[in-house]
Amino acid sequence: MSYLNPLERFRSVSENEHFRKANTKALDAMRARKHAREIGDATGITDEDLMAHLVALGIDVETVRILHLVPLVQMAWADGAIQSEERALIELAAQARGVDERPKAKALLQAMLEEPPSAEVCNAALDFCRLVLNAEGEDGSGVESLQQAVLRVAEAHGGFFGIGAVTDGERRALEQIGERLHR
C-alpha cells in the first residue's frame, strides 16, 4: 500500500495557483507592451517608457488624442473649480481634435472635467505633448501654441478689463506647465 502525503494535494494546488498568477502577469505585460506600441505607432513617438507609463495610466489608442487637452484641463482646475467659460474653451478644443467622434476619449475628458486629473496624468500628458510638438516642428511653435491655449483658459474667467484675470494658482500652474513643456 502506498502512502499518500496529505500535503501533496495542497502543494499541487499551490503550484497551479502560482503558475496561473505568473501566466496572467505575463499576459498582462504582453498586452501592455502591445498597447504601448499601438500608441507609439499612432503618434510617431518612440519613447517606450513614456508609452508604457501612459498605458499604465489607462491611456490607449482611442484616448491618446485627449492628452493635448490635459494641460487645458489642468489650468481650468488650478483655482479649484472649472468655470463655464473655461469648460467651453476646452470643449471647443476637444471638438477640433475630434474627441466627440471617439466615445471612450469623450468619456475620459468628461471625467477629467468632473474631477481633476492626477499630477501623474498631467505630467505624463505634458511629457507626451512636448515630444509630439517638438517632433512636429523644431522651431518650438507647437509648444508655444499649446501654452497660448493654456493661457486663454487661464484668462477665460475673471478680471475686469483684463485686470486680475489670472489667479495666483493659475500663475503657478502656468509656470509648472511651461517648465515641463520646455524640459
Summary of the structure (lengths in Angstrom):
residues: 183
radius of gyration: 22.5
end to end distance: 74.3
largest distance: 97.0
contacts: 519
relative contact order: 0.12
helix: 74%
strand: 1%
